[in-house]
Amino acid sequence: MRALTPLARTALLAALALSACSPSAEDSGTAEPAAAPAPTLAGADLTRPLRVVGTEPFWAVELTGSEMVYSGADRPEQRAPQTAPVILGSMAVWESTTAAGNALKVTLTAADCSDGMSDRTWPLTAMVEIGGETLMGCAATVSAVMSAGESGRVVDGPQPAA
């Protein structure tokens, strides 16, 4: 093995000293931040498609992730871009304007709801304001609605035995 010259030895020691003082990649704070959890309300993941329904008159709003689609008996369908919800404690609010120029506001509250027509218990109470009209109803994720029976709680996952 060859001996290092005094100049090479000094350069090597300087490099080692500098590397010892530099923060490592682990210590530099450049780690990826943890992903924020999906916003939820009464166990409903608000990033998933949601169904809002009401009776007398029959109406519905589908929140697809990209748009809000309002429909109802003897009412023209109206579509509006879906914005991110504003979360206010136990409430979530979406506001937009339909292609027809009507303001559309959907407010969901974490409170059990009965639609008055079935024996279902929905996890969210809904208020929809459109074209100067205020409609009251219930809401849940589309997957919960599709997996729920005709009675009981409307929730994602396995349904409890009746």
DSSP file (Angstrom, degrees, kcal/mol; ACC not computed):
  #  RESIDUE AA STRUCTURE BP1 BP2  ACC     N-H-->O    O-->H-N    N-H-->O    O-->H-N    TCO  KAPPA ALPHA  PHI   PSI    X-CA   Y-CA   Z-CA
    1    1 A M              0   0    0      0, 0.0     2,-0.3     0, 0.0     0, 0.0   0.000 360.0 360.0 360.0 139.2    0.0    0.0    0.0
    2    2 A R        -     0   0    0      1,-0.1     2,-0.2     0, 0.0     0, 0.0  -0.626 360.0-120.8 -87.4 142.9    1.3    3.4   -0.9
    3    3 A A        -     0   0    0     -2,-0.3     2,-0.3     1,-0.1    -1,-0.1  -0.528  29.5-112.9 -78.7 147.5    1.7    6.1    1.8
    4    4 A L        -     0   0    0     -2,-0.2    -1,-0.1     1,-0.1     0, 0.0  -0.574  27.4-118.3 -81.7 143.2   -0.2    9.3    1.3
    5    5 A T     >  -     0   0    0     -2,-0.3     4,-2.8     1,-0.1     5,-0.2  -0.392  30.5-107.2 -71.4 159.0    1.7   12.5    0.7
    6    6 A P  H  > S+     0   0    0      0, 0.0     4,-2.0     0, 0.0     5,-0.1   0.875 121.5  50.0 -57.3 -37.7    1.2   15.2    3.3
    7    7 A L  H  > S+     0   0    0      2,-0.2     4,-2.2     1,-0.2     5,-0.1   0.922 112.5  46.0 -68.1 -43.6   -0.9   17.3    0.8
    8    8 A A  H  > S+     0   0    0      1,-0.2     4,-2.5     2,-0.2    -1,-0.2   0.887 111.9  52.4 -64.9 -40.1   -3.1   14.3    0.0
    9    9 A R  H  X S+     0   0    0     -4,-2.8     4,-2.4     2,-0.2    -1,-0.2   0.908 110.0  48.2 -63.4 -42.0   -3.5   13.4    3.7
   10   10 A T  H  X S+     0   0    0     -4,-2.0     4,-2.3    -5,-0.2    -2,-0.2   0.905 112.1  49.2 -64.6 -42.8   -4.6   17.0    4.5
   11   11 A A  H  X S+     0   0    0     -4,-2.2     4,-2.3     2,-0.2    -2,-0.2   0.907 111.6  49.1 -63.7 -42.2   -7.1   17.0    1.6
   12   12 A L  H  X S+     0   0    0     -4,-2.5     4,-2.4     2,-0.2    -2,-0.2   0.919 111.9  48.1 -63.8 -44.5   -8.5   13.7    2.7
   13   13 A L  H  X S+     0   0    0     -4,-2.4     4,-2.4     2,-0.2    -1,-0.2   0.891 111.1  50.9 -64.1 -39.2   -8.9   14.9    6.3
   14   14 A A  H  X S+     0   0    0     -4,-2.3     4,-2.3     2,-0.2    -1,-0.2   0.912 110.8  49.0 -64.2 -42.2  -10.5   18.1    5.2
   15   15 A A  H  X S+     0   0    0     -4,-2.3     4,-2.2     2,-0.2    -2,-0.2   0.916 112.2  47.9 -64.4 -43.0  -13.0   16.2    3.1
   16   16 A L  H  X S+     0   0    0     -4,-2.4     4,-1.7     1,-0.2    -1,-0.2   0.896 111.4  50.8 -63.6 -40.6  -13.8   13.8    6.0
   17   17 A A  H  X S+     0   0    0     -4,-2.4     4,-1.0     1,-0.2    -2,-0.2   0.907 111.4  47.7 -65.5 -41.4  -14.3   16.8    8.4
   18   18 A L  H  X S+     0   0    0     -4,-2.3     4,-1.1     1,-0.2     3,-0.4   0.898 110.9  50.6 -66.8 -40.2  -16.7   18.6    6.0
   19   19 A S  H  < S+     0   0    0     -4,-2.2    -1,-0.2     1,-0.2    -2,-0.2   0.835 106.6  55.5 -68.8 -30.0  -18.7   15.5    5.4
   20   20 A A  H  < S+     0   0    0     -4,-1.7    -1,-0.2     1,-0.2    -2,-0.2   0.795 109.5  47.3 -70.6 -27.0  -19.1   14.9    9.1
   21   21 A C  H  < S+     0   0    0     -4,-1.0    -1,-0.2    -3,-0.4    -2,-0.2   0.659  93.7  92.4 -88.0 -16.7  -20.5   18.4    9.6
   22   22 A S  S  < S-     0   0    0     -4,-1.1     2,-0.1    -3,-0.2    -3,-0.0  -0.551  83.5-112.7 -80.0 140.7  -23.0   18.1    6.7
   23   23 A P        -     0   0    0      0, 0.0    -1,-0.1     0, 0.0    -2,-0.1  -0.460  32.3-120.2 -70.5 144.6  -26.5   16.9    7.5
   24   24 A S     >  -     0   0    0     -2,-0.1     4,-1.0     1,-0.1     3,-0.4  -0.319  27.8-103.1 -75.8 167.0  -27.4   13.6    6.1
   25   25 A A  T  4>S+     0   0    0      1,-0.2     5,-0.5     2,-0.2     3,-0.3   0.840 124.6  54.2 -59.2 -33.2  -30.3   13.2    3.7
   26   26 A E  T  45S+     0   0    0      1,-0.2     3,-0.4     2,-0.1    -1,-0.2   0.842 113.2  41.4 -69.6 -32.8  -32.3   11.8    6.6
   27   27 A D  T  45S+     0   0    0     -3,-0.4    -1,-0.2     1,-0.2    -2,-0.2   0.524  92.2  85.7 -91.5  -6.8  -31.6   14.8    8.8
   28   28 A S  T  <5S-     0   0    0     -4,-1.0    -1,-0.2    -3,-0.3    -2,-0.1   0.577  94.9-123.1 -78.2  -7.1  -32.1   17.5    6.1
   29   29 A G  T   5S+     0   0    0     -3,-0.4    -1,-0.1    -4,-0.2    -3,-0.1   0.630  78.5 120.2  78.8  11.7  -35.8   17.7    6.6
   30   30 A T      < +     0   0    0     -5,-0.5    -4,-0.1     2,-0.0    -1,-0.1   0.272  34.8 129.1 -93.9  12.3  -36.4   16.9    2.9
   31   31 A A  S    S-     0   0    0     -5,-0.2     3,-0.1     1,-0.1    -5,-0.0  -0.334  72.8 -93.5 -64.6 149.3  -38.5   13.8    3.7
   32   32 A E        -     0   0    0      1,-0.1    -1,-0.1     3,-0.0     2,-0.1  -0.405  43.8-114.5 -63.4 134.2  -41.8   13.7    1.9
   33   33 A P        -     0   0    0      0, 0.0     2,-0.1     0, 0.0    -1,-0.1  -0.416  36.9 -98.7 -68.8 149.1  -44.6   15.1    4.1
   34   34 A A        -     0   0    0      1,-0.1     2,-0.1    -2,-0.1    -3,-0.0  -0.432  43.9-103.7 -66.9 139.8  -47.3   12.5    5.2
   35   35 A A        -     0   0    0     -2,-0.1    -1,-0.1     1,-0.1     3,-0.1  -0.414  37.2-113.0 -65.4 136.8  -50.4   12.6    3.0
   36   36 A A        -     0   0    0     -2,-0.1    -1,-0.1     1,-0.1     2,-0.0  -0.458  36.5-105.8 -69.0 141.7  -53.3   14.4    4.7
   37   37 A P        -     0   0    0      0, 0.0    -1,-0.1     0, 0.0     3,-0.1  -0.332  42.6 -93.2 -66.2 152.3  -56.1   12.0    5.6
   38   38 A A        -     0   0    0      1,-0.1     2,-0.2    -3,-0.1    -3,-0.0  -0.376  47.4-102.5 -62.9 140.8  -59.2   12.3    3.4
   39   39 A P        -     0   0    0      0, 0.0     7,-2.7     0, 0.0     8,-0.4  -0.478  47.5-173.5 -67.4 134.6  -61.8   14.6    4.8
   40   40 A T  E     -A   45   0A   0      5,-0.2     2,-0.4    -2,-0.2     5,-0.2  -0.912  19.1-166.7-129.0 156.6  -64.6   12.7    6.5
   41   41 A L  E >  S-A   44   0A   0      3,-1.8     3,-2.2    -2,-0.3    49,-0.1  -0.949  81.2 -15.2-143.4 119.8  -67.9   13.5    8.0
   42   42 A A  T 3  S-     0   0    0     -2,-0.4     3,-0.1     1,-0.3    69,-0.0   0.852 130.2 -53.2  52.3  38.0  -69.9   11.0   10.1
   43   43 A G  T 3  S+     0   0    0      1,-0.2     2,-0.5   112,-0.1    -1,-0.3   0.376 109.8 127.5  82.6  -4.9  -67.6    8.3    8.7
   44   44 A A  E <   -A   41   0A   0     -3,-2.2    -3,-1.8    79,-0.1     2,-0.7  -0.766  61.1-131.2 -90.3 125.0  -68.3    9.3    5.1
   45   45 A D  E >   -A   40   0A   0     -2,-0.5     3,-1.6    -5,-0.2    -5,-0.2  -0.648  14.1-157.3 -74.8 112.1  -65.2    9.9    2.9
   46   46 A L  T 3  S+     0   0    0     -7,-2.7    -1,-0.2    -2,-0.7    -6,-0.1   0.526  87.1  65.7 -73.8  -5.4  -66.0   13.2    1.3
   47   47 A T  T 3  S+     0   0    0     -8,-0.4    -1,-0.3     2,-0.1    -7,-0.1   0.572  91.1  79.6 -88.9  -9.6  -63.5   12.5   -1.6
   48   48 A R  S <  S-     0   0    0     -3,-1.6    17,-0.1     1,-0.1    15,-0.1  -0.550 102.5 -78.6 -91.5 160.4  -65.7    9.6   -2.8
   49   49 A P        -     0   0    0      0, 0.0    93,-2.4     0, 0.0    94,-0.4  -0.336  53.0-157.3 -57.9 138.2  -68.9   10.1   -4.8
   50   50 A L  E     -BC  63 141B   0     13,-2.2    13,-2.6    91,-0.3     2,-0.5  -0.896  10.5-149.9-121.0 148.5  -71.8   11.2   -2.6
   51   51 A R  E     -BC  62 140B   0     89,-2.9    89,-1.7    -2,-0.3     2,-0.4  -0.982   9.8-171.3-119.7 128.9  -75.6   10.9   -3.1
   52   52 A V  E     +BC  61 139B   0      9,-2.5     9,-2.5    -2,-0.5     2,-0.3  -0.978  14.2 179.0-117.6 127.7  -77.9   13.5   -1.6
   53   53 A V  E     +BC  60 138B   0     85,-2.8    85,-2.4    -2,-0.4     2,-0.3  -0.928  10.8 178.6-133.5 154.8  -81.7   12.7   -1.7
   54   54 A G  E   > -B   59   0B   0      5,-2.1     5,-1.8    -2,-0.3     2,-0.3  -0.975  14.4-141.5-148.6 162.6  -84.9   14.3   -0.6
   55   55 A T  T   5 +     0   0    0     81,-0.4     3,-0.2    -2,-0.3    81,-0.2  -0.855  65.0  56.4-124.9 160.0  -88.6   13.6   -0.8
   56   56 A E  T   5S+     0   0    0     -2,-0.3    -1,-0.2     3,-0.0     2,-0.1   0.937 128.3  26.0  47.7  72.1  -91.7   15.7   -1.4
   57   57 A P  T   5S-     0   0    0      0, 0.0     2,-0.3     0, 0.0    -3,-0.0   0.572 110.5-128.3 -83.0 158.5  -90.7   16.8   -3.9
   58   58 A F  T   5 +     0   0    0     -3,-0.2    15,-2.3    -2,-0.1     2,-0.3  -0.566  45.8 148.9 -72.2 129.4  -88.4   14.0   -5.0
   59   59 A W  E   < -BD  54  72B   0     -5,-1.8    -5,-2.1    -2,-0.3     2,-0.3  -0.958  23.2-166.8-152.9 166.0  -84.9   15.3   -5.8
   60   60 A A  E     -BD  53  71B   0     11,-2.7    11,-2.6    -2,-0.3     2,-0.4  -0.989  11.1-156.6-155.3 153.4  -81.3   14.3   -5.8
   61   61 A V  E     -BD  52  70B   0     -9,-2.5    -9,-2.5    -2,-0.3     2,-0.5  -0.990  11.7-158.6-131.0 125.6  -77.8   15.7   -6.1
   62   62 A E  E     -BD  51  69B   0      7,-2.2     7,-2.5    -2,-0.4     2,-0.8  -0.916   2.9-158.9-102.0 125.4  -74.9   13.5   -7.1
   63   63 A L  E     +BD  50  68B   0    -13,-2.6   -13,-2.2    -2,-0.5     5,-0.2  -0.901  15.7 176.3-102.3 104.5  -71.5   14.8   -6.1
   64   64 A T        -     0   0    0      3,-2.6    -1,-0.1    -2,-0.8     4,-0.1   0.627  51.8-102.7 -87.6 -15.0  -69.3   12.9   -8.6
   65   65 A G  S    S+     0   0    0      2,-0.5     3,-0.1   -17,-0.1    -2,-0.0  -0.095 117.8  43.1 112.4 -32.4  -65.9   14.4   -7.7
   66   66 A S  S    S+     0   0    0      1,-0.3    16,-2.1    15,-0.1     2,-0.3   0.615 121.7  14.8-115.5 -23.1  -65.8   16.7  -10.7
   67   67 A E  E     - E   0  81B   0     14,-0.3    -3,-2.6     2,-0.0     2,-0.5  -0.983  60.7-128.4-149.2 161.8  -69.4   18.0  -10.8
   68   68 A M  E     -DE  63  80B   0     12,-3.2    12,-2.1    -2,-0.3     2,-0.6  -0.959  25.3-161.8-109.1 125.8  -72.6   18.3   -8.8
   69   69 A V  E     -DE  62  79B   0     -7,-2.5    -7,-2.2    -2,-0.5     2,-0.4  -0.933   3.2-165.6-116.4 112.6  -75.7   17.0  -10.7
   70   70 A Y  E     +DE  61  78B   0      8,-3.1     8,-2.4    -2,-0.6     2,-0.3  -0.805  17.9 158.7 -97.3 134.9  -79.1   18.2   -9.5
   71   71 A S  E     +D   60   0B   0    -11,-2.6   -11,-2.7    -2,-0.4     2,-0.3  -0.969   6.0 162.9-147.8 162.8  -82.2   16.4  -10.7
   72   72 A G  E >   -DE  59  75B   0      3,-0.7     3,-1.8    -2,-0.3   -13,-0.3  -0.984  47.6 -65.8-170.7 166.7  -85.8   16.0   -9.5
   73   73 A A  T 3  S-     0   0    0    -15,-2.3    -2,-0.0    -2,-0.3     0, 0.0  -0.458 121.6  -3.5 -63.0 127.9  -89.3   15.0  -10.5
   74   74 A D  T 3  S+     0   0    0     -2,-0.2    -1,-0.3     1,-0.2    -3,-0.0   0.795 113.5 112.6  56.9  31.4  -90.6   17.5  -13.0
   75   75 A R  E <  S-E   72   0B   0     -3,-1.8    -3,-0.7     3,-0.0    -1,-0.2  -0.991  71.4-113.4-131.2 139.8  -87.4   19.5  -12.7
   76   76 A P  E     -     0   0B   0      0, 0.0     2,-0.1     0, 0.0    -6,-0.0  -0.472  36.8-107.5 -71.4 142.7  -84.7   20.0  -15.3
   77   77 A E  E     -     0   0B   0     -2,-0.1     2,-0.4    -6,-0.1    -6,-0.2  -0.454  37.9-166.3 -65.8 139.9  -81.3   18.5  -14.6
   78   78 A Q  E     -E   70   0B   0     -8,-2.4    -8,-3.1    -2,-0.1     2,-0.4  -0.996   4.0-159.5-132.3 138.4  -78.7   21.1  -13.7
   79   79 A R  E     +E   69   0B   0     -2,-0.4    20,-2.1   -10,-0.2    21,-0.2  -0.919  11.1 175.3-120.1 143.0  -74.9   20.5  -13.6
   80   80 A A  E     -E   68   0B   0    -12,-2.1   -12,-3.2    -2,-0.4    18,-0.2  -0.991  39.6 -96.7-141.6 147.6  -72.3   22.6  -11.8
   81   81 A P  E     -E   67   0B   0      0, 0.0     2,-0.6     0, 0.0   -14,-0.3  -0.402  41.5-124.6 -61.1 140.0  -68.5   22.1  -11.3
   82   82 A Q        -     0   0    0    -16,-2.1     2,-0.1    14,-0.1    14,-0.1  -0.799  27.2-164.3 -92.1 121.6  -67.8   20.5   -8.0
   83   83 A T        -     0   0    0     -2,-0.6   -18,-0.1     1,-0.1     3,-0.1  -0.441  35.8 -82.2 -91.2 171.2  -65.4   22.5   -5.8
   84   84 A A        -     0   0    0     -2,-0.1    11,-0.2     1,-0.1    -1,-0.1  -0.513  56.3-106.0 -69.5 143.7  -63.5   21.2   -2.8
   85   85 A P        -     0   0    0      0, 0.0     2,-0.6     0, 0.0     9,-0.2  -0.402  19.1-131.2 -73.0 150.1  -65.7   21.3    0.3
   86   86 A V  E     -F   93   0B   0      7,-2.7     7,-2.0    -2,-0.1     2,-0.6  -0.915  24.2-147.1 -96.0 119.2  -65.3   23.8    3.1
   87   87 A I  E     +F   92   0B   0     -2,-0.6     2,-0.4     5,-0.2     5,-0.2  -0.792  20.4 177.7 -94.3 123.3  -65.2   21.9    6.3
   88   88 A L  E >   -F   91   0B   0      3,-2.9     3,-0.9    -2,-0.6     2,-0.6  -0.770  59.5 -74.4-126.2  84.2  -66.7   23.7    9.3
   89   89 A G  T 3  S-     0   0    0     -2,-0.4    -1,-0.1     1,-0.3     0, 0.0  -0.512 120.7  -1.2  65.6-112.6  -66.6   21.4   12.3
   90   90 A S  T 3  S+     0   0    0     -2,-0.6    20,-2.6    -3,-0.1     2,-0.3   0.116 125.4  78.6 -97.7  21.2  -69.4   18.9   11.8
   91   91 A M  E <   -FG  88 109B   0     -3,-0.9    -3,-2.9    18,-0.2     2,-0.4  -0.944  56.0-163.0-128.4 150.9  -70.5   20.5    8.4
   92   92 A A  E     -FG  87 108B   0     16,-2.3    16,-2.8    -2,-0.3     2,-0.4  -0.998  12.6-165.5-129.8 136.6  -69.2   20.4    4.9
   93   93 A V  E     -FG  86 107B   0     -7,-2.0    -7,-2.7    -2,-0.4     2,-0.4  -0.983   9.2-172.7-129.9 130.4  -70.3   22.9    2.3
   94   94 A W  E     - G   0 106B   0     12,-2.5    12,-2.4    -2,-0.4     2,-0.4  -0.970   9.7-174.4-115.3 135.3  -69.9   22.9   -1.5
   95   95 A E  E     + G   0 105B   0     -2,-0.4     2,-0.3   -11,-0.2    10,-0.2  -0.998  17.8 135.7-132.7 136.4  -70.9   26.0   -3.5
   96   96 A S  E     - G   0 104B   0      8,-2.4     8,-2.9    -2,-0.4     2,-0.4  -0.905  45.3-108.3-158.3-177.2  -71.0   26.4   -7.3
   97   97 A T  E     - G   0 103B   0     -2,-0.3     6,-0.2     6,-0.2    -2,-0.0  -0.996  30.7-128.2-128.2 132.0  -73.1   27.8  -10.1
   98   98 A T    >   -     0   0    0      4,-3.2     3,-2.1    -2,-0.4   -18,-0.2  -0.230  29.1-106.2 -73.1 165.7  -74.9   25.6  -12.6
   99   99 A A  T 3  S+     0   0    0    -20,-2.1    -1,-0.1     1,-0.3   -19,-0.1   0.767 123.4  60.1 -61.7 -24.9  -74.6   26.0  -16.4
  100  100 A A  T 3  S-     0   0    0    -21,-0.2    -1,-0.3     2,-0.1   -20,-0.1   0.465 123.4-106.9 -81.6  -1.7  -78.1   27.6  -16.2
  101  101 A G  S <  S+     0   0    0     -3,-2.1     2,-0.4     1,-0.3    -2,-0.1   0.570  73.6 138.5  89.4  10.3  -76.7   30.3  -14.0
  102  102 A N        -     0   0    0     29,-0.0    -4,-3.2     1,-0.0    -1,-0.3  -0.728  56.4-119.4 -90.9 136.6  -78.3   29.1  -10.7
  103  103 A A  E     -G   97   0B   0     -2,-0.4    28,-1.1    -6,-0.2     2,-0.4  -0.538  29.8-164.1 -68.1 136.7  -76.4   29.2   -7.5
  104  104 A L  E     +GH  96 130B   0     -8,-2.9    -8,-2.4    -2,-0.2     2,-0.4  -0.987  10.9 176.3-128.3 120.9  -76.1   25.6   -6.0
  105  105 A K  E     -GH  95 129B   0     24,-2.4    24,-2.7    -2,-0.4     2,-0.5  -0.991   8.6-169.2-128.2 126.5  -75.1   25.1   -2.4
  106  106 A V  E     -GH  94 128B   0    -12,-2.4   -12,-2.5    -2,-0.4     2,-0.5  -0.972   4.7-173.9-116.8 122.7  -75.0   21.7   -0.7
  107  107 A T  E     -GH  93 127B   0     20,-2.8    20,-2.2    -2,-0.5     2,-0.4  -0.974   2.2-169.5-119.1 122.0  -74.5   21.6    3.0
  108  108 A L  E     -GH  92 126B   0    -16,-2.8   -16,-2.3    -2,-0.5     2,-0.4  -0.926   2.6-165.2-112.0 136.5  -74.0   18.3    4.8
  109  109 A T  E     -GH  91 125B   0     16,-2.7    16,-2.5    -2,-0.4     2,-2.0  -0.961  29.6-116.8-122.3 137.7  -74.1   17.9    8.6
  110  110 A A  E    S+ H   0 124B   0    -20,-2.6     2,-0.3    -2,-0.4    14,-0.2  -0.523  74.6 114.1 -73.6  84.3  -72.9   14.9   10.6
  111  111 A A  E    S-     0   0B   0     -2,-2.0    -2,-0.2    12,-0.5    11,-0.0  -0.955  73.7 -99.2-154.7 134.5  -76.3   14.0   12.0
  112  112 A D  E     -     0   0B   0     -2,-0.3     2,-0.3    12,-0.1    13,-0.1  -0.178  44.1-164.6 -53.6 147.6  -78.5   10.9   11.5
  113  113 A C  E     - H   0 122B   0      9,-2.0     9,-2.9    26,-0.1     2,-0.5  -0.996  18.4-154.6-141.8 141.3  -81.2   11.5    9.0
  114  114 A S        -     0   0    0     -2,-0.3     7,-0.1     7,-0.2     5,-0.1  -0.972  11.8-150.0-113.7 131.1  -84.4    9.7    8.0
  115  115 A D        -     0   0    0     -2,-0.5   -60,-0.1     5,-0.4    -1,-0.1   0.559  33.8-127.7 -77.8  -5.6  -85.7   10.3    4.5
  116  116 A G  S    S+     0   0    0      2,-0.3    -1,-0.1     4,-0.2     3,-0.1   0.366  96.2  68.2  80.3  -6.8  -89.3    9.8    5.6
  117  117 A M  S    S+     0   0    0      3,-0.1     2,-0.2   -62,-0.0    -1,-0.1   0.593  99.7  32.8-118.3 -19.2  -90.0    7.1    3.0
  118  118 A S  S    S-     0   0    0      2,-0.2    -2,-0.3    33,-0.0    33,-0.1  -0.705  79.7-109.9-129.1-180.0  -87.9    4.2    4.0
  119  119 A D  E    S+j  151   0C   0     31,-1.3    33,-2.1    -2,-0.2     2,-0.2   0.068  76.7 122.7 -99.0  23.5  -86.6    2.6    7.2
  120  120 A R  E     -j  152   0C   0     31,-0.3     2,-0.5    30,-0.2    -5,-0.4  -0.565  53.0-149.1 -85.0 148.7  -83.0    3.7    6.4
  121  121 A T  E     -j  153   0C   0     31,-2.7    33,-2.6    -2,-0.2    -7,-0.2  -0.972  16.8-156.6-116.2 114.0  -80.9    5.8    8.7
  122  122 A W  E     -H  113   0B   0     -9,-2.9    -9,-2.0    -2,-0.5    18,-0.1  -0.592  15.8-135.4 -88.8 150.0  -78.5    8.0    6.8
  123  123 A P  E    S+     0   0B   0      0, 0.0   -12,-0.5     0, 0.0     2,-0.4   0.669  84.2  51.6 -80.2 -15.2  -75.3    9.3    8.4
  124  124 A L  E     -HI 110 139B   0     15,-1.4    15,-2.1   -14,-0.2     2,-0.4  -0.963  66.5-145.9-129.7 138.8  -75.7   12.8    7.0
  125  125 A T  E     -HI 109 138B   0    -16,-2.5   -16,-2.7    -2,-0.4     2,-0.3  -0.837  27.8-154.8 -96.0 138.3  -78.4   15.5    7.0
  126  126 A A  E     -HI 108 137B   0     11,-3.0    11,-2.4    -2,-0.4     2,-0.4  -0.876  20.7-172.4-121.5 147.1  -78.5   17.6    3.9
  127  127 A M  E     -HI 107 136B   0    -20,-2.2   -20,-2.8    -2,-0.3     2,-0.5  -0.988  12.0-169.7-131.7 126.2  -79.6   21.0    2.9
  128  128 A V  E     -HI 106 135B   0      7,-2.9     7,-3.2    -2,-0.4     2,-0.5  -0.968   3.9-166.3-119.1 128.8  -79.6   22.0   -0.8
  129  129 A E  E     +HI 105 134B   0    -24,-2.7   -24,-2.4    -2,-0.5     2,-0.3  -0.967  20.6 156.0-115.3 122.3  -80.2   25.6   -2.0
  130  130 A I  E >   -HI 104 133B   0      3,-2.3     3,-2.1    -2,-0.5   -26,-0.2  -0.976  64.2 -10.5-148.6 131.1  -80.8   26.1   -5.7
  131  131 A G  T 3  S-     0   0    0    -28,-1.1     3,-0.1    -2,-0.3   -27,-0.1   0.839 128.1 -50.5  52.9  39.9  -82.6   28.8   -7.6
  132  132 A G  T 3  S+     0   0    0      1,-0.3     2,-0.4   -29,-0.2    -1,-0.3   0.492 115.7 113.8  80.1   2.6  -84.0   30.4   -4.5
  133  133 A E  E <   - I   0 130B   0     -3,-2.1    -3,-2.3     2,-0.0     2,-0.5  -0.860  53.7-151.4-108.5 142.7  -85.4   27.1   -3.1
  134  134 A T  E     - I   0 129B   0     -2,-0.4     2,-0.4    -5,-0.2    -5,-0.2  -0.968  14.9-172.0-114.6 124.6  -84.2   25.3    0.0
  135  135 A L  E     - I   0 128B   0     -7,-3.2    -7,-2.9    -2,-0.5     2,-0.4  -0.923   9.3-151.1-118.2 139.6  -84.5   21.5    0.1
  136  136 A M  E     + I   0 127B   0     -2,-0.4   -81,-0.4    -9,-0.2     2,-0.2  -0.885  34.8 122.8-111.3 141.8  -83.9   19.2    3.0
  137  137 A G  E     - I   0 126B   0    -11,-2.4   -11,-3.0    -2,-0.4     2,-0.3  -0.836  48.8 -82.9-166.1-156.6  -82.8   15.6    2.7
  138  138 A C  E     -CI  53 125B   0    -85,-2.4   -85,-2.8   -13,-0.3     2,-0.3  -0.841  31.3-164.4-130.5 162.9  -80.2   12.9    3.6
  139  139 A A  E     +CI  52 124B   0    -15,-2.1   -15,-1.4    -2,-0.3     2,-0.3  -0.989  15.9 153.1-151.3 158.1  -76.8   11.9    2.2
  140  140 A A  E     -C   51   0B   0    -89,-1.7   -89,-2.9    -2,-0.3    15,-0.1  -0.945  53.9 -68.5-166.0 171.6  -74.2    9.2    2.2
  141  141 A T  E  >  -C   50   0B   0     -2,-0.3     4,-2.2   -91,-0.2   -91,-0.3  -0.413  45.5-119.8 -66.5 151.4  -71.5    7.9   -0.1
  142  142 A V  H  > S+     0   0    0    -93,-2.4     4,-2.7     1,-0.2     5,-0.2   0.892 114.8  55.6 -59.9 -39.8  -72.8    6.2   -3.3
  143  143 A S  H  > S+     0   0    0    -94,-0.4     4,-1.5     1,-0.2    -1,-0.2   0.878 107.5  48.9 -63.0 -36.7  -71.1    3.0   -2.3
  144  144 A A  H  > S+     0   0    0      2,-0.2     4,-1.2     1,-0.2    11,-0.3   0.915 112.0  48.5 -67.1 -42.5  -72.9    3.0    1.1
  145  145 A V  H  < S+     0   0    0     -4,-2.2     3,-0.4     1,-0.2    -2,-0.2   0.916 111.9  49.5 -62.8 -42.8  -76.3    3.6   -0.6
  146  146 A M  H  < S+     0   0    0     -4,-2.7    -1,-0.2     1,-0.2    -2,-0.2   0.793 115.6  42.5 -69.0 -28.3  -75.7    0.8   -3.1
  147  147 A S  H  < S+     0   0    0     -4,-1.5    -1,-0.2    -5,-0.2    -2,-0.2   0.569  95.1  99.3 -95.0  -9.2  -74.7   -1.7   -0.4
  148  148 A A     <  -     0   0    0     -4,-1.2     6,-0.1    -3,-0.4     4,-0.1  -0.434  66.6-132.9 -78.8 151.1  -77.5   -0.7    2.1
  149  149 A G        -     0   0    0      2,-0.5    -1,-0.1     4,-0.3    -2,-0.0  -0.077  39.7 -84.5 -83.2-167.8  -80.6   -2.7    2.5
  150  150 A E  S    S+     0   0    0    -32,-0.1   -31,-1.3   -30,-0.1     2,-0.3   0.552 112.7  28.3 -79.6  -7.8  -84.2   -1.3    2.6
  151  151 A S  E    S+j  119   0C   0    -33,-0.1    -2,-0.5     2,-0.1   -31,-0.3  -0.952  94.6  41.8-145.7 165.9  -83.8   -0.7    6.3
  152  152 A G  E    S-j  120   0C   0    -33,-2.1   -31,-2.7    -2,-0.3     2,-0.2  -0.433  94.1 -20.1  94.1-170.0  -81.0    0.0    8.8
  153  153 A R  E     -j  121   0C   0    -33,-0.2     2,-1.0    -2,-0.1    -4,-0.3  -0.494  52.1-134.8 -78.5 142.5  -78.0    2.3    8.7
  154  154 A V        +     0   0    0    -33,-2.6     2,-0.3    -2,-0.2    -9,-0.2  -0.833  52.6 138.5 -95.2  96.3  -76.6    3.5    5.4
  155  155 A V        -     0   0    0     -2,-1.0     2,-0.1   -11,-0.3    -8,-0.1  -0.951  55.9-102.0-139.3 156.3  -72.9    2.9    5.9
  156  156 A D  S    S+     0   0    0     -2,-0.3   -12,-0.1  -113,-0.1   -14,-0.0  -0.487  85.4  27.5 -72.1 149.5  -69.9    1.6    3.9
  157  157 A G  S    S-     0   0    0     -2,-0.1    -2,-0.2   -14,-0.1   -10,-0.0  -0.369 109.6  -9.5  95.5-173.8  -68.8   -1.9    4.7
  158  158 A P        -     0   0    0      0, 0.0   -10,-0.0     0, 0.0   -11,-0.0  -0.293  69.6-125.5 -61.1 138.6  -70.6   -5.0    6.0
  159  159 A Q        -     0   0    0    -12,-0.1     3,-0.1     1,-0.1    -5,-0.1  -0.662  26.2-111.4 -85.4 139.4  -74.2   -4.3    7.2
  160  160 A P        -     0   0    0      0, 0.0    -1,-0.1     0, 0.0     2,-0.1  -0.347  41.7 -93.0 -66.7 151.9  -75.0   -5.3   10.8
  161  161 A A              0   0    0      1,-0.1     0, 0.0    -2,-0.0     0, 0.0  -0.386 360.0 360.0 -65.4 141.8  -77.5   -8.2   11.1
  162  162 A A              0   0    0     -3,-0.1    -1,-0.1    -2,-0.1   -10,-0.0   0.477 360.0 360.0 -75.6 360.0  -81.1   -7.0   11.5
